[in-house]
Amino acid sequence: MKTLLLLRHAKSSWEDPARADHDRELNPRGEKAAPVMGRFLLREGLMPDLVWCSTAVRAVQTLGLLGRQFAETDRVIYAEDLYMARETALLKCLQQTHDDADTVMMVGHNPGMESFALELIGDDSNGFRSEMERKFPTCALCHFTFEIDDWADITWRGGQLQRFIKVKQLQGEIPSGSDDAATGAGDASANT
């Protein structure tokens, strides 16, 4: 049995239009959201044995803000190939993962992360697919299990989607206030 955690990076800033996309940092909302997700993962016992993380600043910051336990350098692979990766590239990385890692986390970007998650769903008996298709917001997490022993054997539609968690569902852990969660305001690109 293998467990896969797919995490879209937290909300990033568009404050400096001259900054290269790869170098955009988290905005204040993103800086608040990532620790909330980190606390949830710890509470649920979802600690990765290995993390694949995009080299984009917003992805690296998200991983760091989940908590010290998640960003230990000896079990994190920072991969430039994950920056804006399509689902096929994400699958290739995962298939190269050492089999000693039973739980793997990938921190990346949309649209690839959402497409990857949708392609992996074989069993949606928990009913999360339609919710994910409606919106895969920043700092959202997909929790999959696979009845395999080797990551090389992972295939499309081979996973059971256990949970799809959005930060705003983690009741009262961050203020909802007047952020742009409902309207999408302030997000110049919903796909990154």
C-alpha positions as CSV (number, residue, x, y, z in Angstrom):
1,M,0.0,0.0,0.0
2,K,1.3,3.5,-1.0
3,T,-0.1,6.9,0.1
4,L,0.2,10.0,-2.1
5,L,-0.5,13.5,-0.9
6,L,-0.8,16.1,-3.7
7,L,-0.6,19.7,-2.4
8,R,-1.1,22.8,-4.5
9,H,1.1,25.6,-3.3
10,A,-0.5,28.3,-1.1
11,K,-1.8,31.6,-2.5
12,S,0.9,33.7,-4.2
13,S,1.4,37.4,-4.7
14,W,0.9,39.3,-7.9
15,E,2.1,42.5,-6.3
16,D,5.2,42.9,-8.4
17,P,4.3,42.5,-12.1
18,A,7.9,42.6,-13.1
19,R,8.9,39.6,-11.0
20,A,9.3,36.4,-13.0
21,D,6.5,33.9,-12.3
22,H,9.0,31.3,-10.9
23,D,10.1,33.9,-8.3
24,R,6.7,35.0,-7.0
25,E,6.3,34.7,-3.2
26,L,3.3,33.8,-1.1
27,N,0.9,36.6,-0.2
28,P,-0.2,37.0,3.5
29,R,-3.2,34.7,2.9
30,G,-0.9,32.0,1.6
31,E,1.5,32.5,4.6
32,K,-1.5,31.9,6.9
33,A,-2.9,28.9,5.0
34,A,0.2,26.7,4.7
35,P,0.7,26.2,8.5
36,V,-3.0,25.4,8.9
37,M,-2.6,22.6,6.3
38,G,0.6,21.5,8.1
39,R,-1.2,21.2,11.4
40,F,-4.0,19.1,9.7
41,L,-1.4,16.8,8.2
42,L,0.3,16.3,11.6
43,R,-3.0,15.8,13.4
44,E,-4.0,13.1,10.8
45,G,-0.7,11.4,10.9
46,L,0.0,12.1,7.3
47,M,3.8,12.5,7.4
48,P,5.5,12.0,4.1
49,D,8.6,9.7,3.9
50,L,9.6,11.7,0.8
51,V,8.6,15.1,-0.7
52,W,8.8,16.1,-4.3
53,C,8.7,19.9,-4.5
54,S,8.7,22.4,-7.4
55,T,11.6,24.9,-7.2
56,A,9.2,27.8,-7.6
57,V,9.5,30.2,-4.7
58,R,5.8,29.9,-3.8
59,A,6.1,26.0,-3.6
60,V,9.3,26.1,-1.6
61,Q,7.7,28.6,0.9
62,T,4.5,26.5,1.1
63,L,6.5,23.4,2.1
64,G,8.6,25.4,4.6
65,L,5.5,26.8,6.2
66,L,3.8,23.4,6.6
67,G,6.3,22.9,9.4
68,R,9.9,22.0,10.1
69,Q,9.0,18.2,9.9
70,F,8.0,18.5,6.3
71,A,10.9,20.5,4.9
72,E,13.8,18.4,6.2
73,T,16.4,18.5,3.5
74,D,17.3,14.8,3.6
75,R,13.9,13.8,2.5
76,V,12.9,16.6,0.1
77,I,13.7,16.5,-3.7
78,Y,13.5,20.0,-5.1
79,A,12.8,19.4,-8.8
80,E,12.7,22.1,-11.5
81,D,10.8,19.7,-13.7
82,L,7.9,20.0,-11.3
83,Y,7.5,23.8,-12.0
84,M,4.3,24.0,-14.0
85,A,4.6,20.3,-14.8
86,R,1.9,18.5,-16.8
87,E,0.4,15.3,-15.4
88,T,2.7,13.0,-17.4
89,A,5.8,14.6,-15.9
90,L,4.3,14.3,-12.4
91,L,3.6,10.6,-13.0
92,K,7.2,10.1,-14.3
93,C,8.7,11.6,-11.1
94,L,6.4,9.5,-8.9
95,Q,7.3,6.3,-10.7
96,Q,11.0,7.1,-10.0
97,T,10.4,7.3,-6.3
98,H,12.3,4.8,-4.1
99,D,10.1,2.1,-2.8
100,D,11.2,2.6,0.8
101,A,8.9,5.7,0.8
102,D,5.4,4.5,1.6
103,T,4.0,8.0,1.9
104,V,5.0,10.6,-0.7
105,M,4.0,14.3,-1.0
106,M,4.2,16.4,-4.1
107,V,4.0,20.2,-3.9
108,G,3.2,21.8,-7.2
109,H,1.0,23.9,-9.4
110,N,-2.2,24.0,-11.4
111,P,-3.3,23.1,-14.0
112,G,-1.0,20.1,-13.8
113,M,-1.7,19.2,-10.2
114,E,-5.5,19.1,-10.7
115,S,-5.2,17.2,-14.0
116,F,-2.8,14.7,-12.4
117,A,-5.2,14.1,-9.5
118,L,-8.2,13.6,-11.7
119,E,-6.3,11.1,-13.9
120,L,-5.2,9.1,-10.8
121,I,-8.8,8.5,-9.5
122,G,-9.9,4.9,-10.0
123,D,-12.1,4.7,-6.9
124,D,-14.1,7.7,-5.8
125,S,-16.4,5.9,-3.4
126,N,-15.8,8.7,-1.0
127,G,-17.3,11.2,-3.5
128,F,-14.7,13.9,-3.8
129,R,-14.1,14.0,-7.5
130,S,-17.0,16.4,-8.4
131,E,-15.8,18.8,-5.6
132,M,-12.3,18.7,-7.0
133,E,-13.5,19.3,-10.5
134,R,-15.5,22.4,-9.4
135,K,-12.4,24.0,-7.9
136,F,-8.9,23.0,-6.8
137,P,-7.9,26.0,-4.8
138,T,-4.5,27.0,-3.6
139,C,-3.2,24.9,-0.7
140,A,-5.8,22.2,-1.3
141,L,-4.7,18.6,-0.6
142,C,-5.6,15.3,-2.3
143,H,-5.0,12.2,-0.3
144,F,-4.7,9.0,-2.3
145,T,-4.0,5.4,-1.5
146,F,-2.8,2.8,-4.0
147,E,-2.8,-1.0,-3.7
148,I,0.8,-1.3,-5.0
149,D,4.2,-2.2,-3.5
150,D,6.3,-0.3,-5.9
151,W,5.9,3.3,-7.1
152,A,7.0,2.2,-10.6
153,D,3.6,0.3,-10.8
154,I,1.5,3.4,-10.3
155,T,-1.0,3.9,-13.2
156,W,-3.7,6.2,-14.3
157,R,-7.0,5.5,-12.6
158,G,-5.2,3.3,-10.1
159,G,-5.8,5.3,-6.9
160,Q,-8.5,5.6,-4.3
161,L,-9.2,9.2,-3.5
162,Q,-9.5,9.2,0.3
163,R,-9.9,12.9,0.9
164,F,-9.9,16.3,-0.8
165,I,-9.2,19.0,1.8
166,K,-9.4,22.8,1.3
167,V,-7.9,25.1,3.9
168,K,-11.2,26.9,4.4
169,Q,-12.8,23.6,5.5
170,L,-10.4,23.4,8.4
171,Q,-12.8,25.2,10.6
172,G,-11.8,28.5,12.2
173,E,-8.0,27.8,11.9
174,I,-7.5,30.9,9.7
175,P,-9.7,33.9,9.6
176,S,-12.1,34.0,6.6
177,G,-12.7,37.7,6.8
178,S,-12.6,39.7,3.6
179,D,-10.1,37.6,1.7
180,D,-10.7,36.7,-2.0
181,A,-11.6,33.1,-1.3
182,A,-15.2,33.4,-2.5
183,T,-14.7,35.7,-5.5
184,G,-11.2,34.8,-6.8
185,A,-10.4,38.5,-6.7
186,G,-6.7,39.3,-6.8
187,D,-5.7,36.1,-8.6
188,A,-4.4,37.2,-12.0
189,S,-4.1,33.5,-12.9
190,A,-6.2,30.7,-11.4
191,N,-3.9,28.2,-13.1
192,T,-0.7,28.7,-11.3
